[in-house]
Amino acid sequence: MTTRRESYVESLMTQLQDDAQLQAIDVQIERSVFDAVSGSEARVLVVHRGRDVPTQDIGVTTRECIVMLTAVVRDTAPDRAADEIFERAHPVVMAFDAPGLLGVTEGPTDEPRAADVEGGVGVITVQYVFQYQTPTASL
């Protein structure tokens, strides 16, 4: 059994992996920020989850799950390289649709961070809010 939020992440990853524009700039799609930072690929887009805020009503729970896209780039200008990735990924995320999904909205973008001592790996995250409903006894 898989939670609805995890099924959304898996489906979104598949759509991003299949995107011709991301393939054209050699972006790898992964699930783990740790693997992306410790790896050697120049451009990685990590799809992972943030917080999930439930609001319960009679018989249904409305959830707002943060789905995060983190660009892990090895580049002298990591913010520019990340924006090239996000420019191509953003339309895919905003058009994402799945059973039970009420909608997707864009959230904040974090400031660039260095992921190693030498500053050779840049990490930037964009947040999206996936709103959906589940029965109260289900995730």
Secondary structure, DSSP 8 states (H G I E B T S, - for coil): ---HHHHHHHHHHHHHHT-HHHHHTT-EEES-HHHHHHS--SEEEEEEEEEEEEEEETTEEEEEEEEEEEEEE-SSSHHHHHHHHHHHHHHHHHT---TTEEEEEEEEE---EE-STTS--EEEEEEEEEEEEE-TT--
